[in-house]
Amino acid sequence: MTEIAYLSATDIAARIRDRRLGCVDVLEHLLDRVERHNPGLNAIVVLDVERARARAEAADAALARGDVWRPLHGVPMTFKESYDMEGLPTTWGLPEFADRRARQDSTVVRRMRAAGAVPFGKTNVPVLLADWQSYNPVYGSTNNPWDVTRTPGGSSGGSAAALAAGLTGLEAGSDIGASIRNPAHYCGVYGHKPTYGIVPMRGHALPGVLSAADISVVGPLARSAADLEVALDAMAGADGLDADCWRLEMPEDARSDPREFRVAVMLTDRNCAQDDTLTSKLQDTVDALARLGVTVSDTARPDFDTTESHRLYIQLLRAATSARLGDADLEQQRRIAAEAAPEDHGYVPMVARAVTQGHRDWLRAHERRTHLREAWAAFFGEWDLLLCPTAASTAFPHQQKGLRHERTIPINGRPEPTVDQLFWAGLSSVVYLPSTVVPVGAARDGLPCGLQIIAGHGRDKTALAFARMMEMQYGGFVAPSGYS
């Protein structure tokens, strides 16, 4: 039965429809695995067993009547803890919300139920979803299934760890600073950050917040490229007031021949020190793609300065997250900004200026972003995709002391600032572009790594088509050992 745990969601759904698997049987198999393997990982932190069993039984009964609940009929799945699920806690890792219960499902949860999925739990996050590790005072720490001494990533770390260990069939995460992409890379699974705005954020927010944050998106994680596309189709589309006036029509992309794709490659940049172990594995992947017939350029780039793009991302990112700051923290940031030299572009002064900027400053930054978006659009007029890293290294050891911006990670044997990795997060995020992370195997250190695929605005299906091609030609998800 172990192989069931590592099937893709689309494979599980197909076997259920063909009566080779029962919905209850699949759910019980995963619940048994959660009982055996989750204590060592702490990936799934909330279970909703009785409701899941009732829904799985209903799914089996519906199928017996010839009633198929759309593409994910009977597939057990979990959701990142930050999604509202009726009757379950939504804490974002904050003790003050430990007793809070959601009164209704978020839009994404509701849509995944409508697609036939069987939700059975929630997965761990860092406090306020603000780390590339997943630990908090409510639920504790999540470990990476490939090496439990290392982070699974964040903030969708529980999501990626649960998928990699075969504890769930599908996942939904969120991303403003690589929070889908980073865990997918560290745990060796697939993740997709959608084009900004195409998947509704309603029900993925702190209590009382209805407006969507700038840059932030929600999207799927999975064990196959096909799963990402099925999940994205289920999640995406207008919601609420928007549903009265517009409809989403994402351009399809049916290409499957490597020779049909033109891609640019950018594996290093001066804004982020890159570990040679990771870079060499990604270069091997690119070389293999070229041998398959993909047209590859190591020099094609959008026409902008990457340092300016990165600084703009920090400005807009920290403006977007500044609403979470308390009054005392805001005053401290004002002091830091006032004391810093204007030419000081260190991370701390950049953040201080970002969270205290005036609206006029933000409007000017947004105008600069709009010019960047046009530069990217011109680039994608000639090239299908840009391939790049997701992070600076493979998964790093747990390190939970001090503030994130004070920590370092080992890069080629030297300590480098952890926050430098925001460069790879922001390259596509600041301009609202879709990005897919595809697992490409283990690096020399034995840890998994993923390749980030950036596509043009609204061209999510092009990134996913390339991911499907890579999976077919190059291979995809590989399970870590020790979870049989």
C-alpha positions in Angstrom: 0.0 0.0 0.0 3.0 2.4 0.4 2.9 3.3 -3.3 -0.5 4.8 -2.9 0.9 7.4 -0.6 3.3 8.6 -3.3 0.8 8.6 -6.2 0.0 12.0 -7.7 -3.4 13.4 -6.9 -4.5 12.9 -10.5 -3.4 9.3 -10.3 -5.3 8.8 -7.1 -8.4 10.3 -8.6 -8.1 8.2 -11.8 -7.9 5.0 -9.7 -10.8 6.0 -7.6 -12.9 6.7 -10.7 -11.9 3.3 -12.1 -12.9 1.6 -8.8 -9.3 0.4 -8.3 -9.2 2.4 -5.0 -11.9 3.4 -2.6 -12.1 6.9 -1.2 -12.3 5.7 2.4 -9.4 3.3 1.8 -7.1 6.0 0.5 -8.0 8.3 3.4 -7.5 5.6 6.0 -4.1 4.7 4.4 -2.9 8.3 4.7 -4.3 8.7 8.3 -2.3 5.6 9.3 0.8 7.1 7.7 0.2 10.3 9.6 -0.1 8.4 12.8 3.2 6.6 12.1 5.4 9.3 10.5 4.0 12.7 11.4 5.4 12.6 15.0 8.9 12.8 13.7 8.1 15.6 11.2 5.3 17.6 12.8 4.1 18.6 9.3 0.3 18.1 9.9 -0.7 20.0 13.0 -4.5 19.9 12.9 -6.6 16.9 12.0 -10.3 16.8 11.0 -10.8 13.1 10.9 -14.5 12.6 11.5 -15.6 15.0 8.9 -13.1 13.7 6.4 -14.3 10.1 7.0 -17.9 11.2 6.5 -17.0 13.0 3.2 -14.9 10.0 2.0 -17.9 7.7 2.6 -20.1 10.1 0.8 -17.7 10.2 -2.1 -17.7 6.4 -2.4 -21.5 6.4 -2.3 -21.7 9.0 -5.0 -19.4 7.1 -7.2 -21.5 4.0 -6.7 -24.4 6.0 -8.1 -22.3 7.1 -11.1 -21.9 10.6 -9.7 -18.3 11.9 -10.2 -17.4 15.0 -8.1 -15.2 16.7 -10.7 -11.4 16.0 -11.2 -10.3 15.4 -7.6 -13.1 13.1 -6.5 -12.1 11.5 -3.2 -8.5 12.8 -3.1 -7.5 13.5 0.5 -5.7 16.8 0.9 -4.5 19.2 3.6 -4.2 23.0 3.7 -1.7 25.4 5.1 -2.7 26.4 8.6 -3.3 30.0 7.5 -6.4 29.0 5.4 -9.7 29.3 7.1 -11.5 25.9 7.4 -14.8 26.0 9.1 -14.6 24.9 12.7 -10.8 24.6 12.7 -8.2 26.9 14.3 -6.5 29.5 12.1 -3.6 30.9 14.2 -0.8 31.9 11.8 1.4 30.5 14.6 0.2 33.2 17.1 -0.8 32.0 20.7 -3.4 34.7 21.0 -5.4 33.0 18.2 -5.0 29.4 19.5 -8.7 29.2 20.4 -10.0 31.0 17.4 -12.2 28.8 15.1 -13.0 29.8 11.5 -16.7 30.3 10.9 -16.5 29.4 7.2 -14.2 28.0 4.6 -11.8 30.2 2.7 -12.5 30.5 -1.0 -9.7 28.1 -2.0 -10.9 25.5 0.5 -14.4 25.8 -0.7 -13.3 25.4 -4.3 -11.1 22.4 -3.6 -14.1 20.7 -1.9 -16.2 21.6 -5.0 -13.5 19.9 -7.1 -14.0 16.7 -5.2 -11.2 16.8 -2.7 -11.5 15.4 0.9 -9.8 17.9 3.3 -8.6 16.1 6.4 -6.2 18.6 8.1 -3.9 21.6 8.2 -0.1 21.9 8.0 2.4 23.9 9.9 3.7 27.5 9.4 6.1 30.0 10.9 4.8 32.9 13.0 2.9 35.3 10.7 4.2 33.2 7.7 7.4 35.2 8.0 10.3 32.7 7.8 11.9 30.1 5.6 11.5 27.7 8.5 8.2 26.5 9.9 8.1 26.8 13.7 5.9 28.6 16.1 4.9 28.6 19.8 1.5 27.0 19.1 2.5 23.9 17.1 6.3 23.7 17.4 8.8 22.9 14.7 8.4 21.0 11.4 11.3 18.9 10.1 12.5 18.2 6.5 11.7 14.5 5.6 15.1 14.3 3.7 17.0 15.3 6.9 15.1 16.0 10.1 17.9 18.3 11.3 17.1 20.7 8.5 14.3 23.1 7.7 11.5 22.1 5.3 11.3 25.7 4.2 8.6 28.2 4.9 6.2 29.5 5.2 4.4 26.5 3.5 6.9 24.2 5.2 4.4 21.8 6.6 2.7 21.6 3.2 5.9 20.5 1.4 7.0 18.2 4.2 3.7 16.4 4.3 3.7 15.9 0.5 7.3 14.7 0.4 6.7 12.1 3.2 3.5 10.8 1.5 1.1 12.0 4.2 -1.3 13.9 2.0 -2.4 13.8 -1.6 -2.3 17.6 -2.4 -1.7 20.9 -0.7 -2.5 24.6 -0.9 0.1 27.2 0.2 0.7 30.9 -0.1 3.6 33.0 -1.3 4.8 36.6 -1.0 8.5 35.8 -0.5 8.9 32.3 -2.0 6.7 30.7 0.6 5.4 28.1 -1.9 8.6 27.9 -4.0 11.2 27.7 -1.2 9.6 24.7 0.6 9.0 22.9 -2.7 12.7 23.3 -3.5 13.9 22.2 0.0 11.6 19.1 0.1 11.7 18.0 -3.6 8.1 18.6 -4.6 6.3 20.8 -7.1 4.9 24.3 -6.3 3.2 27.0 -8.3 3.0 30.7 -7.5 0.2 32.0 -9.7 0.0 35.3 -11.5 -1.0 37.9 -8.9 -4.7 38.2 -8.5 -6.0 35.2 -10.4 -6.6 33.1 -7.2 -8.8 34.7 -4.6 -7.2 35.4 -1.2 -10.5 35.6 0.8 -10.2 33.5 3.9 -6.4 33.5 3.9 -5.8 36.5 6.2 -5.6 37.6 9.9 -8.9 38.1 11.7 -11.0 40.9 10.3 -8.8 41.5 7.2 -10.8 41.4 3.9 -8.4 43.2 1.5 -5.8 41.3 -0.5 -2.2 42.3 0.3 0.1 43.5 -2.5 2.3 40.8 -4.0 0.9 38.0 -1.9 -0.8 35.0 -3.7 -2.2 31.6 -2.8 -1.6 28.4 -4.9 -0.9 24.7 -5.0 1.9 22.3 -4.0 1.9 18.8 -5.3 3.9 15.7 -6.3 3.4 16.2 -10.1 3.1 19.0 -12.6 -0.4 17.7 -13.7 -1.6 18.1 -10.1 -0.5 21.7 -10.1 -2.6 22.4 -13.2 -5.7 20.6 -12.0 -5.5 22.4 -8.6 -4.8 25.8 -10.2 -7.8 25.4 -12.5 -10.0 24.6 -9.4 -8.7 27.5 -7.4 -8.5 30.3 -9.9 -11.2 32.7 -11.1 -13.2 35.7 -9.9 -14.7 35.7 -6.5 -17.1 37.9 -4.5 -17.8 41.3 -6.1 -15.5 40.5 -9.0 -17.5 37.5 -9.9 -20.3 39.8 -11.0 -18.3 41.4 -13.8 -15.3 39.4 -15.0 -14.2 35.9 -15.9 -10.7 34.5 -16.0 -9.4 32.9 -19.2 -5.9 31.7 -18.8 -4.1 31.0 -22.1 -3.7 27.3 -22.5 -0.3 25.8 -23.6 -0.4 22.3 -25.0 3.3 22.1 -26.0 5.1 18.9 -24.9 8.1 18.7 -27.3 11.3 20.2 -25.8 12.2 21.6 -29.2 9.2 23.9 -29.0 10.5 25.9 -26.0 12.8 28.9 -25.9 14.2 29.6 -22.5 16.7 32.0 -20.9 18.8 30.8 -18.0 20.1 32.9 -15.1 21.7 30.7 -12.4 23.7 33.4 -10.5 23.4 37.1 -9.7 25.5 39.6 -7.7 22.7 40.2 -5.3 22.8 36.7 -3.8 25.7 34.4 -3.1 25.0 31.0 -4.6 26.2 27.7 -3.3 28.2 25.8 -5.9 26.6 22.5 -4.9 23.2 23.8 -5.9 24.3 25.8 -8.9 26.2 22.8 -10.5 23.1 20.6 -10.2 20.9 23.3 -11.8 23.5 23.7 -14.6 23.4 19.9 -15.2 19.7 20.2 -15.5 19.9 23.0 -18.0 22.5 21.1 -20.0 20.2 18.1 -20.1 17.4 20.3 -21.4 19.6 21.7 -24.1 20.5 18.1 -25.2 16.7 17.4 -25.4 16.4 20.2 -27.9 15.2 23.1 -25.7 16.6 26.4 -27.1 18.7 27.8 -24.3 20.3 31.2 -23.8 22.7 32.0 -21.0 22.7 35.7 -21.8 19.1 36.8 -22.7 17.7 39.0 -20.0 14.9 41.4 -19.4 16.1 45.0 -19.9 16.5 46.2 -16.3 19.1 46.3 -13.5 18.6 43.4 -11.1 19.9 45.4 -8.1 17.3 48.1 -8.7 14.6 45.4 -9.1 15.6 43.7 -5.8 15.6 47.0 -3.9 12.2 47.8 -5.3 10.9 44.4 -4.2 12.1 45.0 -0.6 10.4 48.4 -0.6 7.1 47.0 -1.8 7.3 43.7 0.1 7.9 45.4 3.4 5.2 48.0 2.7 2.8 45.1 2.1 3.7 43.4 5.4 3.9 46.6 7.5 0.2 46.5 8.5 1.2 43.7 11.0 3.6 46.0 12.9 2.5 47.3 16.3 2.9 51.0 17.2 6.1 50.4 19.2 7.7 48.5 16.4 6.7 51.2 13.9 8.3 53.9 16.0 11.5 51.9 16.2 11.5 51.6 12.4 11.1 55.3 12.1 14.2 55.9 14.3 16.2 53.4 12.2 15.1 55.1 9.0 15.9 58.6 10.3 19.4 57.6 11.4 20.4 55.7 8.3 22.3 57.3 5.5 20.3 57.7 2.3 22.9 55.7 0.4 22.8 52.8 2.9 21.1 49.9 1.1 21.6 47.4 3.8 18.6 45.2 4.6 17.7 46.8 7.9 17.6 50.4 6.7 15.8 49.3 3.5 13.1 47.7 5.6 12.8 50.7 7.9 12.4 53.0 5.0 9.8 50.7 3.4 7.6 50.3 6.4 7.5 54.0 7.2 7.3 55.4 3.6 4.6 57.8 2.7 1.9 57.0 0.2 3.5 59.3 -2.4 6.7 57.2 -2.1 4.7 54.0 -2.6 3.0 55.4 -5.7 6.4 56.3 -7.2 7.6 52.8 -6.4 4.5 51.3 -8.0 5.2 53.4 -11.1 8.7 52.0 -11.3 7.3 48.5 -10.9 4.9 49.1 -13.8 8.0 50.0 -16.0 9.6 46.8 -14.9 6.5 44.9 -15.8 6.7 46.3 -19.3 10.4 45.3 -19.6 9.4 41.7 -18.6 6.6 41.8 -21.2 9.0 42.8 -23.9 11.4 40.0 -22.9 8.6 37.4 -23.0 7.8 38.6 -26.5 11.0 36.8 -27.6 11.4 34.1 -24.9 9.0 31.7 -23.4 10.5 31.4 -19.9 13.3 32.4 -17.6 14.9 29.6 -15.6 16.6 30.4 -12.3 17.3 29.1 -8.8 14.6 29.2 -6.0 17.1 29.8 -3.1 20.8 30.2 -2.4 21.3 26.6 -1.3 19.7 23.3 -0.5 17.8 23.0 2.9 19.9 24.5 5.7 20.0 23.2 9.4 17.4 24.4 11.8 18.4 27.8 13.3 15.8 29.5 15.5 17.8 31.9 17.5 17.6 35.7 17.0 15.8 37.6 14.3 15.7 36.2 10.7 17.6 39.1 9.3 20.4 38.5 11.8 20.9 34.8 10.8 23.2 33.4 8.3 23.3 30.2 6.2 26.4 28.4 5.0 27.2 29.1 1.3 30.4 27.5 0.0 31.6 27.2 3.6 31.0 30.8 4.4 28.2 32.4 6.4 25.9 34.6 4.2 22.8 36.6 5.2 19.7 34.4 5.1 17.7 37.3 3.7 19.8 37.6 0.6 17.7 34.8 -0.8 14.9 37.3 -1.1 16.5 38.2 -4.4 15.2 34.9 -6.0 11.9 35.3 -4.3 11.4 38.8 -5.6 12.5 38.5 -9.2 9.1 37.4 -10.2 7.0 38.4 -7.2 7.6 42.2 -7.5 6.2 42.2 -11.0 3.3 39.8 -10.3 4.6 37.0 -12.6 3.8 33.3 -12.2 6.6 30.9 -11.1 6.7 27.1 -11.0 9.3 25.1 -9.0 10.1 21.6 -10.4 12.2 19.1 -8.5 15.3 18.1 -10.5 16.9 15.5 -8.2 19.5 15.6 -5.4 22.5 17.8 -5.3 26.0 16.5 -4.3 25.0 16.9 -0.6 22.1 14.4 -1.1 19.4 17.0 -0.6 16.7 17.8 -3.2 16.6 20.9 -5.2 14.2 22.6 -7.6 14.4 24.8 -10.7 12.3 27.9 -10.8 10.4 28.5 -14.0 9.2 32.1 -14.5 6.6 32.8 -17.2 4.9 35.9 -18.6 2.0 37.6 -17.0 -1.0 35.3 -17.1 1.0 32.6 -18.8 0.8 30.2 -15.8 0.0 27.4 -18.2 3.3 27.9 -20.1 5.3 27.4 -17.0 3.2 24.4 -16.2 3.6 23.0 -19.7 7.4 23.2 -19.4 7.1 21.5 -16.0 5.1 18.7 -17.5 7.7 18.3 -20.3 10.5 18.2 -17.8 8.7 15.6 -15.7 8.2 13.4 -18.8 11.7 13.8 -20.2 13.8 14.4 -17.1 12.0 12.9 -14.2 10.1 14.4 -11.3 9.3 13.7 -7.7 11.4 11.2 -5.8 10.4 10.1 -2.3 12.8 10.4 0.6 13.9 7.2 2.3 12.5 6.1 5.7 8.8 6.6 5.1 7.7 3.2 3.8 
